[in-house]
């Protein structure tokens, strides 16, 4: 098998995984999307291709650049989960340790870094822990 065939197979597998996360693969899997059709749980991003797909597939995406060892990131986890479940924004999580190249491309020099993408373009950047109300208001501005 050539490396191009292997890459294509990996892309297809990742694409199917993303479809499942976005709730497009199996209508019988109820409860994993909001009424607006966005995922009701955060999407864990693994690489630039997956990131681009999520940003292009959703009108509003809140990106949480985090690390498991980061105290403020851990404090924000319940808020991030709630935003995924209760807003019409998709929520993507980028582990900066596992995805150092992507974190660099996103300009995440401190964590947590939160980015808001609307129609595929970055529109807001927040650094540091933020309260739920601030993030809800930010998302509401771009509905």
C-alpha positions as CSV (number, residue, x, y, z in Angstrom):
1,X,0.0,0.0,0.0
2,X,1.4,3.4,-1.0
3,X,1.7,6.3,1.5
4,X,-0.9,8.2,-0.6
5,X,-3.4,5.2,-0.2
6,X,-2.6,5.1,3.5
7,X,-3.2,8.9,3.9
8,X,-6.5,8.6,2.1
9,X,-7.6,5.7,4.3
10,X,-6.8,7.7,7.4
11,X,-8.6,10.8,6.0
12,X,-11.7,8.7,5.4
13,X,-11.6,7.2,8.9
14,X,-11.2,10.6,10.5
15,X,-14.0,12.0,8.3
16,X,-16.3,9.2,9.5
17,X,-15.3,9.8,13.1
18,X,-16.0,13.5,12.7
19,X,-19.4,12.8,11.1
20,X,-20.3,10.6,14.1
21,X,-19.2,13.4,16.5
22,X,-21.2,15.9,14.6
23,X,-24.3,13.7,14.7
24,X,-24.4,13.1,10.9
25,X,-23.6,9.4,10.7
26,X,-26.5,7.7,12.6
27,X,-29.9,9.4,13.2
28,X,-30.5,6.7,15.8
29,X,-27.9,8.2,18.0
30,X,-30.1,10.9,19.5
31,X,-28.9,13.3,22.2
32,X,-25.5,14.1,20.7
33,X,-26.6,17.3,18.8
34,X,-28.5,20.4,19.9
35,X,-31.8,21.5,18.2
36,X,-29.7,23.7,15.9
37,X,-27.8,20.6,14.6
38,X,-24.5,21.4,16.3
39,X,-22.8,18.8,18.5
40,X,-24.0,18.9,22.1
41,X,-20.6,17.7,23.4
42,X,-17.2,19.2,22.7
43,X,-15.3,17.9,19.7
44,X,-11.8,16.8,20.5
45,X,-9.6,17.9,17.6
46,X,-6.7,15.8,16.5
47,X,-4.8,17.7,13.8
48,X,-5.2,20.6,11.3
49,X,-7.4,18.7,8.9
50,X,-9.9,17.8,11.5
51,X,-9.8,21.4,12.8
52,X,-10.5,22.8,9.4
53,X,-13.4,20.4,8.8
54,X,-15.1,21.4,12.1
55,X,-14.6,25.2,11.4
56,X,-16.0,24.8,7.9
57,X,-18.9,22.6,8.9
58,X,-20.3,24.9,11.6
59,X,-21.3,28.5,11.4
60,X,-20.1,29.4,14.9
61,X,-17.3,27.5,16.6
62,X,-15.8,28.1,20.0
63,X,-12.2,26.7,20.1
64,X,-10.8,25.9,23.5
65,X,-7.0,25.5,23.5
66,X,-6.2,23.7,26.7
67,X,-3.8,21.3,28.5
68,X,-4.8,18.5,31.0
69,X,-2.3,19.8,33.5
70,X,-3.6,23.4,33.4
71,X,-5.6,24.4,36.5
72,X,-7.6,27.2,34.8
73,X,-8.4,24.9,31.9
74,X,-9.7,22.3,34.4
75,X,-11.8,24.9,36.1
76,X,-13.3,25.9,32.8
77,X,-14.2,22.4,31.7
78,X,-17.7,22.3,33.1
79,X,-18.4,25.7,31.4
80,X,-17.1,24.5,28.1
81,X,-19.2,21.3,28.3
82,X,-22.3,23.4,29.2
83,X,-21.7,25.8,26.3
84,X,-21.5,22.8,23.9
85,X,-24.8,21.4,25.3
86,X,-26.7,24.7,25.6
87,X,-25.7,27.1,22.8
88,X,-25.9,26.9,19.1
89,X,-22.1,27.0,18.8
90,X,-20.0,24.0,18.1
91,X,-17.3,23.7,20.7
92,X,-13.9,22.3,19.7
93,X,-11.1,21.4,22.1
94,X,-7.5,21.4,21.1
95,X,-5.0,19.8,23.5
96,X,-1.9,21.9,23.0
97,X,0.4,19.2,24.2
98,X,-0.9,16.6,21.7
99,X,-1.3,19.2,18.9
100,X,1.6,21.5,19.2
101,X,1.7,22.4,15.6
102,X,-2.0,23.3,15.4
103,X,-1.7,25.3,18.7
104,X,1.1,27.3,17.1
105,X,-0.9,27.9,14.0
106,X,-3.8,29.1,16.2
107,X,-1.4,31.4,18.1
108,X,-2.1,29.8,21.5
109,X,0.9,31.0,23.5
110,X,-0.9,30.9,26.8
111,X,-3.6,28.6,28.0
112,X,-6.5,28.5,28.1
113,X,-6.9,30.4,24.8
114,X,-10.4,30.6,23.5
115,X,-11.0,31.5,19.8
116,X,-14.4,32.1,18.2
117,X,-14.8,31.3,14.6
118,X,-17.8,32.5,12.6
119,X,-18.3,31.4,9.0
120,X,-14.8,29.9,9.0
121,X,-13.0,33.1,10.1
122,X,-11.6,33.9,13.5
123,X,-13.4,36.8,15.0
124,X,-12.5,36.8,18.7
125,X,-9.6,35.7,20.9
126,X,-9.7,35.4,24.7
127,X,-6.8,34.4,26.9
128,X,-7.2,33.1,30.4
129,X,-10.2,31.6,32.3
130,X,-13.5,33.3,31.5
131,X,-16.8,33.0,33.1
132,X,-19.8,31.4,31.5
133,X,-21.7,34.6,31.1
134,X,-18.9,36.3,29.1
135,X,-18.7,33.3,26.8
136,X,-22.4,33.0,26.3
137,X,-22.6,36.7,25.4
138,X,-19.8,36.4,23.0
139,X,-21.4,33.5,21.2
140,X,-24.8,35.3,21.2
141,X,-23.3,38.3,19.3
142,X,-22.7,36.1,16.3
143,X,-25.8,34.0,16.1
